[in-house]
Amino acid sequence: MRAPACLTITMLLATLLSGCGSTSKSQPGTLGDLFAEPPAIAPEPPPEVLRAEAVRSYQAFVEAAGQGEQHQHASRRLADLILEESQDRLASTEAQPADGVTLARSVAIYTQLLRDYPEGRNNDLVLYQLARAYESNGQLEEALTTLDTLVLRYRSSAYYPEAQFRRGEILFAQGEYEQAQEAYQAVTLSGAQNDFYDKALYKHGWTLFRQANYEGALNSFFQVLETMYARQGASPDKVAELTPNDRDLFEDTLRVISLSFTYLGGAPAVDKFFDDYGARGYEARVYQNLADLYLEKKRIRDAADTYLAFVKRYPSHPLSPKFEQQVIEAYKTGGFASLLLPAKEEFVEHYGVNSAFWHAQDGATRTQLTAYLIVHITDLAKHYHAVAQKEKTAEAYDKAARWYAEFLTSFPNHPEASEVNFLYAESLFEAKRYEEAVYQYERTAYKYPTHAKSAEAGYAALLTYQRIIEGIPEKQTTQRAEWQEKLIVSSLSFGDVFPTDKRSGAVLSAASDTLFEQKRFAEAIVAANKMLALQPPVDTEKRYSGYTIVGHSHFDLGQYAEAELAYQEALKLLPQNDKRRPPLVERLASSIYKQGESYSESGDHLMAASQYLRVGQSAPGASIVATAEYDAATSFILVKDWGGAIGVLERFRRNYPNHQLQDGATEKLALAYSESGQSVKAAGELVALSAVAGKDSAYRRDALWNAAEIYEKNGQRAKAAELYQQFVKQFPSPAEQSIEARQRLATISKDVGNEKAERYWLEQIIEADRLAGNERTDRTRYLGAQASLTIGQALYTEFSQARLTSPLQQSLKVKKARMESALKVFASAADYQLAE
């Protein structure tokens, strides 16, 4: 009855075991198979065949079959299924195990197989699976013994590398590091093609590490890295290209490498290792990981030294800036303030825009560096500036200035460049480097788009210019003038660029003052007008000063109309009792007067007169008003406007009776009266002129003579006679004109029938001629002769008219006397020897 059943089972298992014969040739699993799924032993049963049914079938076959190859295979397969089920049950609590399936059963079956078939063809596989079952059941000693047997008896087995690896793992866990080292080494000696090579190298290194053989451990760990890179072709900066398992191994290896180097002295040990081992592509990662480990342990200095060791070794490496940045971050985190600043300085020195490193980089790298450099340079500048403000020394400010300059040189177009430039200028100023400071102040004020410090910088530049000028000895006039000129230019720029700044008024006012003092009148006008145009307007005092400078400057440039307008504006700003008004009124008067002079010079005398007359109208009380009116009269006279001239001159006489030009006014009035037909008034003016003490004798003589003649011509004989008599008295010399005056007096006397007066003046003519001496002329002699004849004729007439009466003797005596007198006079006239 059993034969049919056995046949049936045999046929069923023949199908199931069709792949069993090749199991011994399959490849071993991975390290993960120790704790996860085992390597595939045979094809999985068809999906519709449940594992429990297969186990029952195999169990039935084993029980029914006798000793032999099929029994051997079926037993091993049964044990494999039980092992798989057990491991699945360990991995998941949801699976329901088949009845009676336990690890112990698989162990029993594998053990029985080894007893039944001690020379079985696949005993290496049985030992491999038995060791797995022991490990899964926690029987590590039994597993180790089983693996020992496998590696001892089957050195050529495909399971040899994994068996050695599993031996190493168990021994390592037991602390048997030397034996574990040998096991792992056996794996590596099996060749790099086995799946456990990398992990064995890694664990081999750990065994040496545990034995404090750090140099030996490093050799193994670095072989792991070398193998991974050689196999994967991954670059050191592309760890992500590794598989997840390899990536974990890579990171773990780097970490234990770092641990090893900590025991060997840190960064110097890394340097020495690579000196001996040679440069590697992953070298940076080694330094990085060691530094990271130190940071984890709060060993800041050691971390920094590690980063810096790499930087020193490879100053041009793309990661060097990152490492130095990490040094800075480490110092910052650890509170190493004394090391932080030098680290920042070194960073800038190594990677700044003037460094060889910078010039060798592409745009992307420079962009990244820029972010670091901006922070570090700014920190350094502000730190040293703060120190300088505390210490108040030029040396300290020099340090701050150095870093501000570095920032501006490196990043001239940075959004914060203007603010940095201002601070740079400030530090230069405090360092007493005034000439550099003023340049930077002006650069801050005028070379950037308007910013918060623009006006402040512009004004600071002006203060710095003043400081420079103050420091130049007075005798160095050329140098002082050069800087003064720069101050003026800067002041004008300030006023142009910052017209709404409350300081612009004072700045432009000072500039206009200086320009005026330097007699640069046109420029002074421009500066003052800029100030006057400011909105809101400057205060009254500055406006007054501005208009005054504009007025004075125009005046000195001969622009008198413009000067007048400026003076008028300035006067509007002064109270009536202000002491500054009188001088300014004088200037106003002068500006108008000068306009009159200009018209006079051009020949437009009527316009000149109108300007002269405006002086008194616009600047009453000015000292030049009288002169202006006098000149107005002169201008009228030049165009023969006698009425205009007379009106001005008469007013002048009334208003300025004691003025020094009164005599001139009298002369001009005399002329104007005369030319306008008012001869008598003219004569009156001439009389006045004849009495002017300051005039010379000839002038006064002519004036008196002309006055007398005018009165005589106008029939005012008495006034004429009075003036002729005055003339004779005042001007006896020259004799001719004096005798002529006597002749005029004799004629007037005759005309008015005053024979006595006539006789007197005729006798005066004769006497004066007689006494004239060298001054006698033909005219004087003629007048003398005429006077003698006239007197003789009169005496002869008296003689002729004398009558002889009784007593005769007496009347004869009288007549005789008259005859003698007449003869005597005639004889005197004859002495003149005139034809007449």
Long-range contacts (C-beta under 8 A, 24 or more apart in sequence): 2-64, 5-64, 6-64, 6-65, 9-57, 9-60, 9-61, 9-64, 9-65, 10-61, 10-65, 10-70, 12-57, 12-61, 13-57, 13-58, 13-61, 13-70, 13-74, 16-45, 16-54, 16-57, 16-58, 16-77, 17-42, 17-70, 17-73, 17-74, 17-77, 19-43, 20-73, 20-76, 20-77, 21-73, 23-76, 23-122, 23-125, 24-121, 24-122, 24-124, 24-125, 24-158, 25-158, 26-158, 27-158, 27-195, 28-128, 28-158, 28-159, 28-161, 28-162, 28-195, 29-162, 29-195, 30-195, 30-196, 31-165, 31-195, 31-196, 31-199, 32-245, 34-132, 34-135, 34-166, 34-169, 36-91, 37-87, 38-83, 38-84, 38-87, 38-129, 38-132, 41-77, 41-80, 41-125, 41-129, 42-77, 42-80, 51-81, 51-84, 51-85, 51-98, 52-98, 52-99, 52-101, 54-81, 55-81, 55-82, 55-85, 55-98, 55-101, 56-98, 67-116, 72-113, 72-116, 72-117, 72-120, 72-122, 75-109, 75-112, 75-113, 75-116, 76-109, 76-110, 76-113, 76-122, 76-125, 76-126, 76-129, 78-109, 79-105, 79-106, 79-109, 79-110, 79-113, 79-129, 79-133, 80-106, 80-129, 82-106, 82-109, 83-129, 83-132, 83-133, 83-136, 86-133, 86-136, 86-137, 87-136, 90-136, 103-133, 103-136, 103-137, 104-137, 106-133, 107-133, 107-134, 107-137, 107-139, 123-153, 123-154, 124-150, 124-153, 124-154, 124-157, 124-158, 124-159, 124-160, 125-159, 127-153, 127-154, 127-159, 127-163, 128-157, 128-159, 128-162, 128-163, 131-163, 131-166, 135-166, 135-170, 140-170, 140-173, 140-174, 143-170, 144-170, 144-171, 151-186, 160-190, 161-186, 161-187, 161-190, 161-194, 161-195, 161-196, 161-197, 161-200, 162-194, 162-195, 162-196, 164-190, 164-196, 164-200, 165-196, 165-199, 165-200, 165-203, 168-200, 168-203, 168-204, 168-207, 169-203, 172-203, 172-206, 172-207, 172-210, 175-210, 177-207, 177-208, 177-210, 177-211, 178-207, 178-211, 180-207, 181-207, 181-208, 181-211, 192-227, 192-231, 197-227, 198-224, 198-227, 198-228, 198-246, 198-249, 199-249, 201-227, 202-249, 202-252, 202-253, 202-256, 205-253, 205-256, 206-256, 209-256, 209-259, 209-260, 212-263, 214-260, 214-261, 214-263, 214-264, 215-264, 217-256, 217-260, 218-257, 218-260, 218-261, 218-273, 221-253, 221-256, 221-257, 221-260, 222-257, 222-277, 222-280, 224-249, 224-253, 225-250, 225-253, 225-254, 225-280, 225-282, 226-280, 229-281, 229-282, 235-281, 236-280, 236-281, 236-282, 236-283, 236-284, 236-285, 254-285, 254-286, 254-289, 255-289, 255-293, 257-286, 257-289, 257-290, 258-286, 258-289, 258-290, 258-292, 258-293, 259-293, 261-286, 261-290, 262-290, 262-293, 262-294, 266-290, 266-294, 266-302, 266-305, 266-306, 267-302, 267-305, 267-306, 267-308, 267-309, 267-310, 268-309, 270-306, 270-309, 271-309, 271-313, 274-313, 283-310, 283-314, 284-310, 284-314, 284-317, 284-319, 284-323, 287-323, 288-319, 288-323, 291-323, 291-326, 291-330, 295-330, 298-334, 300-330, 300-331, 300-333, 300-334, 300-336, 301-336, 303-327, 303-330, 304-330, 304-331, 304-339, 304-343, 311-350, 315-350, 315-357, 316-356, 316-357, 316-360, 318-365, 320-350, 320-351, 320-357, 321-347, 321-350, 321-351, 321-357, 321-368, 321-369, 321-372, 324-350, 324-351, 325-372, 328-376, 341-379, 341-380, 341-383, 344-376, 344-379, 344-380, 345-380, 347-372, 347-373, 347-376, 348-373, 348-376, 348-377, 348-380, 348-406, 352-377, 352-406, 352-410, 353-409, 353-410, 353-411, 354-409, 354-410, 370-411, 373-410, 373-411, 374-407, 374-411, 374-414, 377-403, 377-406, 377-407, 377-410, 378-407, 378-416, 378-420, 380-406, 381-406, 381-407, 381-420, 381-423, 381-424, 381-427, 382-423, 385-423, 385-426, 385-427, 388-427, 388-430, 388-431, 389-430, 392-430, 394-430, 394-431, 394-432, 394-433, 395-431, 397-427, 397-428, 397-430, 397-431, 398-427, 398-431, 398-433, 400-427, 401-427, 401-428, 401-431, 401-433, 401-436, 417-448, 418-444, 418-448, 418-449, 418-451, 418-453, 418-454, 419-451, 419-452, 419-453, 421-448, 421-457, 422-453, 422-456, 422-457, 425-457, 425-460, 425-461, 426-460, 429-460, 429-464, 434-464, 434-467, 434-468, 434-471, 435-468, 437-464, 438-464, 438-465, 438-468, 438-486, 438-490, 442-490, 442-493, 445-493, 445-494, 445-497, 446-493, 446-497, 454-497, 454-498, 455-494, 455-498, 455-501, 455-503, 458-490, 458-493, 458-494, 458-497, 458-498, 459-494, 459-501, 459-503, 459-507, 461-490, 461-494, 462-487, 462-490, 462-491, 462-494, 462-507, 465-490, 484-514, 487-511, 487-514, 488-514, 488-515, 488-523, 488-527, 491-527, 492-526, 492-527, 492-530, 495-527, 495-530, 495-531, 495-534, 496-530, 499-530, 499-534, 499-535, 500-534, 500-535, 504-531, 504-534, 505-531, 505-534, 505-538, 505-539, 505-542, 506-542, 508-534, 508-546, 509-538, 509-542, 509-545, 509-546, 512-545, 512-546, 512-549, 513-545, 513-549, 516-549, 516-552, 516-553, 519-556, 521-552, 521-553, 521-554, 521-556, 521-557, 522-553, 522-557, 524-549, 524-550, 524-553, 525-549, 525-550, 525-553, 525-554, 528-553, 540-573, 543-573, 544-570, 544-573, 544-574, 544-580, 547-573, 548-584, 551-587, 551-588, 551-591, 552-587, 554-591, 555-587, 555-590, 555-591, 555-594, 558-594, 560-591, 560-592, 560-594, 560-595, 560-598, 561-591, 561-595, 563-587, 563-591, 564-588, 564-591, 564-592, 564-595, 564-618, 567-591, 568-618, 582-621, 585-619, 585-621, 585-622, 586-619, 586-622, 586-623, 586-624, 588-618, 588-619, 588-622, 589-615, 589-618, 589-619, 589-622, 589-623, 589-624, 589-625, 589-628, 590-622, 590-624, 592-618, 592-619, 592-628, 593-624, 593-627, 593-628, 593-631, 596-628, 596-631, 596-632, 596-635, 600-631, 600-635, 605-635, 605-636, 605-638, 605-639, 606-635, 606-639, 606-641, 608-632, 608-635, 609-633, 609-635, 609-636, 609-641, 609-644, 609-648, 613-648, 626-652, 626-655, 626-656, 626-659, 626-661, 627-661, 629-655, 630-659, 630-661, 630-664, 630-665, 633-665, 633-668, 633-672, 634-668, 637-668, 637-671, 637-672, 640-675, 642-672, 642-675, 642-676, 643-676, 645-672, 646-672, 646-673, 646-676, 663-689, 663-692, 663-694, 663-695, 666-692, 670-703, 679-710, 679-713, 679-714, 680-710, 680-711, 680-714, 680-716, 682-710, 683-707, 683-708, 683-710, 683-711, 683-714, 683-719, 686-710, 687-723, 690-730, 697-731, 700-730, 700-731, 701-727, 701-730, 701-731, 701-737, 704-730, 704-731, 705-737, 705-741, 708-741, 708-744, 712-744, 712-748, 717-748, 717-751, 717-752, 720-744, 720-748, 721-745, 721-748, 721-749, 724-748, 728-764, 732-768, 733-775, 734-775, 735-768, 735-769, 735-772, 735-773, 735-775, 735-776, 735-777, 735-780, 736-772, 736-775, 736-777, 736-779, 736-780, 738-768, 739-765, 739-768, 739-769, 739-772, 739-779, 739-780, 739-783, 739-784, 740-779, 740-783, 742-768, 742-783, 743-783, 743-787, 746-787, 755-794, 759-791, 759-794, 762-787, 762-790, 762-791, 763-787, 763-791, 766-791, 766-828, 781-832, 781-834, 782-832, 782-834, 784-832, 785-829, 785-832, 785-834, 785-836, 786-836, 788-825, 788-826, 788-828, 788-829, 788-832, 789-825, 789-826, 789-829, 791-825, 792-822, 792-825, 792-826, 792-828, 792-829, 795-821, 795-822, 795-825, 796-822, 796-826, 798-822
